[in-house]
Amino acid sequence: MGAITESEMQLAQVGVFLWILVLKTYEIEEQHHSLSVSNICTNTTHILFIYIFPHSQPEDPKTANIEAWYMDDSPDDQRLPHRQYPNLPCSAETLQSLGIKYWSMNPSLYPNDPKLQAIRKARGYSYEDCITVSPATLPNYQDKIKSFYEEHIHTDEEVRYILEGAGYFDVRDLEDRWIRVHTKAGDLIILPEGIYHRFTLDEGNYAKALRLFIGEPVWTPFNRNTIEESHPSRAIYVQTVKAS
């Protein structure tokens, strides 16, 4: 019998790894009394996905450096922080429960950041462009910033990576409370399809953001005052959050 080649050894290592994955998933499903071929396949795929694209996983909510709080109801300038008094923070765990995903990266590495490339590859983002939001750079600035601040949903997730400056993404929880998320340079945030949200600059009055999309981009907003809760994207979102 001939010596084992390097490629044969690598293939054997992959086989062992996959077998360990199946056994580990079997153990998890057995502990949770949800053992089935479907669950084993689904969770084995998930573990393998994390192994192949480790940088594509969102920040751990326990350590994520993201600042968010429940808003007051003041009619003052939308660019102000609008914190309640005393301040009522919103945890990263709560944001995660609403379907929001978050990554922290080094914007100076764009566009060659391997972490960003891993996220794009894992999530299938094939389209990108940059938008610079400021009075000096955005055509029809007043109309655009007003439309950004109208409460709305999309039929796709909204992905923004802040490269320069900062801004606020406001999102509704299921109790209809506004949560303000302060996104700064280096923050990548994904808002799920169907979540009520809006955007505004902060007092710095400037933000440059990378926009990512799967396939051809669809920027159409569906303002809340023009749709029902039964809108397909909204209904799917609510059902998903309640089930999580």
C-alpha positions in Angstrom: 0.0 0.0 0.0 1.4 3.4 -1.0 2.0 6.3 1.3 -0.9 8.7 2.0 -0.7 11.8 0.0 -1.2 15.3 1.4 -4.5 15.8 -0.4 -5.8 12.5 1.0 -4.8 13.6 4.5 -6.6 16.9 4.1 -9.7 15.1 2.8 -9.6 12.8 5.8 -9.3 15.8 8.2 -12.4 17.5 6.6 -14.3 14.2 7.0 -13.4 13.9 10.6 -14.4 17.6 11.2 -17.8 17.1 9.6 -18.4 13.9 11.6 -17.6 15.8 14.8 -20.0 18.5 13.8 -22.8 16.0 13.3 -22.1 14.4 16.6 -22.0 17.7 18.4 -25.3 18.8 16.8 -26.8 15.4 17.8 -25.8 16.1 21.4 -27.3 19.6 21.4 -30.6 18.5 19.8 -30.9 15.5 22.2 -30.4 17.9 25.2 -33.2 20.1 23.9 -35.5 17.2 23.1 -35.7 18.3 19.5 -33.9 15.5 17.8 -34.7 15.1 14.1 -32.9 14.7 10.9 -34.0 18.2 9.8 -32.7 19.8 13.0 -29.4 18.0 12.8 -28.9 19.0 9.2 -29.9 22.6 9.9 -27.7 23.1 12.9 -24.8 21.2 11.4 -25.0 23.6 8.4 -25.1 26.6 10.8 -22.0 25.4 12.7 -20.1 24.8 9.5 -21.2 28.2 8.2 -19.7 29.9 11.3 -16.5 27.8 10.9 -16.0 28.9 7.2 -17.0 32.5 7.7 -16.1 33.3 11.4 -15.8 37.1 10.7 -19.3 37.2 9.3 -21.0 36.6 12.6 -22.5 39.7 14.4 -20.9 41.1 17.5 -21.7 39.3 20.7 -24.4 41.4 22.4 -22.6 41.0 25.7 -19.6 42.8 24.4 -20.9 44.9 21.5 -19.9 48.5 21.7 -23.2 50.0 20.4 -25.0 52.8 22.1 -28.8 52.9 22.1 -31.6 54.4 24.3 -35.3 54.9 24.5 -36.3 58.3 23.1 -38.3 61.1 24.6 -41.3 62.6 22.8 -39.9 66.1 22.4 -40.6 67.9 19.1 -37.2 69.6 19.2 -34.5 69.3 16.5 -34.4 65.6 15.3 -30.6 65.8 15.3 -30.5 66.2 19.1 -30.0 63.0 21.2 -33.6 63.0 22.5 -32.8 60.9 25.6 -35.3 60.5 28.3 -34.5 62.0 31.7 -33.1 60.0 33.4 -31.6 58.2 30.5 -33.1 54.8 29.7 -30.5 52.8 27.8 -31.5 50.0 25.4 -29.2 46.9 25.6 -27.6 45.2 22.6 -29.5 42.1 23.6 -32.8 43.9 23.1 -31.6 45.2 19.7 -30.7 41.6 18.8 -34.2 40.4 19.9 -35.7 42.9 17.4 -33.7 41.3 14.6 -31.0 44.0 14.4 -27.5 42.9 13.6 -24.3 44.8 14.4 -20.6 44.7 13.6 -17.7 47.0 14.7 -14.9 47.4 12.2 -12.0 49.7 11.3 -13.3 52.0 8.5 -9.7 52.9 7.5 -9.4 49.3 6.1 -12.2 49.8 3.6 -12.5 48.5 1.0 -10.0 45.7 1.7 -11.2 44.8 5.2 -11.3 40.9 5.3 -14.1 41.2 7.9 -16.3 43.2 5.6 -15.5 40.9 2.7 -16.5 37.9 4.8 -19.8 39.5 5.7 -20.5 40.3 2.0 -19.7 36.8 0.9 -21.6 35.1 3.7 -24.7 37.2 3.3 -24.7 37.5 -0.5 -24.2 41.2 -0.9 -23.4 41.7 -4.5 -24.2 45.5 -4.8 -22.6 48.4 -3.1 -22.5 52.2 -3.3 -21.7 55.1 -1.0 -24.0 57.9 0.1 -22.7 61.0 1.7 -25.4 62.8 3.7 -24.8 66.4 4.4 -26.2 69.8 3.2 -23.1 70.3 1.0 -23.1 66.9 -0.7 -26.6 65.5 -1.0 -28.8 66.9 -3.8 -32.2 68.1 -2.6 -30.9 67.7 0.9 -33.9 69.1 2.8 -36.4 66.8 0.9 -34.1 63.8 1.3 -33.5 64.2 5.0 -37.2 64.7 5.6 -38.0 61.5 3.7 -35.3 59.6 5.6 -37.0 60.6 8.9 -40.5 59.4 7.8 -41.3 56.3 9.7 -41.3 53.4 7.2 -40.4 49.8 6.4 -38.7 48.1 3.5 -39.3 44.8 1.7 -35.6 44.0 2.1 -33.2 44.4 5.0 -31.4 47.8 5.2 -27.6 47.6 5.5 -25.4 50.6 6.3 -21.7 50.7 7.2 -20.7 54.2 8.5 -17.4 55.1 7.0 -17.2 58.7 8.3 -19.4 60.9 10.5 -22.4 59.6 12.4 -26.1 59.4 12.5 -29.1 58.0 14.3 -31.2 55.0 13.3 -34.5 55.0 15.2 -36.4 51.7 15.4 -39.7 50.8 16.9 -40.0 47.9 19.4 -43.2 45.8 19.5 -44.6 48.0 22.2 -44.3 50.9 19.7 -41.5 52.7 21.6 -38.8 54.5 19.7 -35.3 53.3 20.3 -32.4 55.5 19.0 -29.3 53.8 17.9 -26.2 56.0 17.5 -24.1 54.7 14.6 -20.6 56.1 14.2 -17.6 55.5 11.9 -16.8 51.8 12.0 -20.4 50.6 12.8 -22.2 48.3 10.4 -25.9 47.8 11.1 -28.5 45.6 9.5 -32.2 46.5 10.0 -34.4 43.5 9.2 -37.2 43.6 6.5 -40.4 44.9 8.0 -39.1 46.9 11.0 -40.4 50.4 11.5 -37.5 52.8 11.4 -36.1 56.2 10.2 -32.8 57.9 10.0 -31.3 61.3 10.7 -27.9 62.9 11.1 -26.7 63.9 14.6 -25.5 67.4 15.4 -22.3 66.7 13.3 -24.5 67.1 10.3 -22.4 64.6 8.2 -22.3 60.9 7.5 -20.7 58.9 4.7 -22.1 55.3 4.5 -21.6 52.2 2.5 -24.9 50.7 1.3 -25.0 46.9 0.6 -27.7 45.0 -1.2 -28.4 41.5 -2.6 -28.9 41.9 -6.3 -30.3 45.1 -7.8 -31.1 47.6 -5.1 -34.7 48.5 -4.2 -34.8 51.7 -2.2 -38.6 52.0 -2.0 -39.8 53.0 1.5 -43.3 52.1 2.6 -44.4 54.8 5.0 -46.3 53.6 8.0 -49.2 55.9 7.4 -49.8 54.2 4.0 -49.7 50.5 5.0 -51.5 48.1 7.3 -50.0 45.8 9.9 -51.0 43.0 7.5 -48.4 44.2 4.9 -46.5 41.0 4.1 -43.0 42.3 5.1 -44.4 43.7 8.4 -46.4 40.6 9.2 -43.4 38.4 8.6 -41.2 40.6 10.8 -43.7 40.6 13.7 -44.1 36.9 13.5 -40.4 36.3 13.5 -39.6 38.6 16.4 -42.4 37.1 18.5 -41.2 33.6 17.8 -37.6 34.3 18.7 
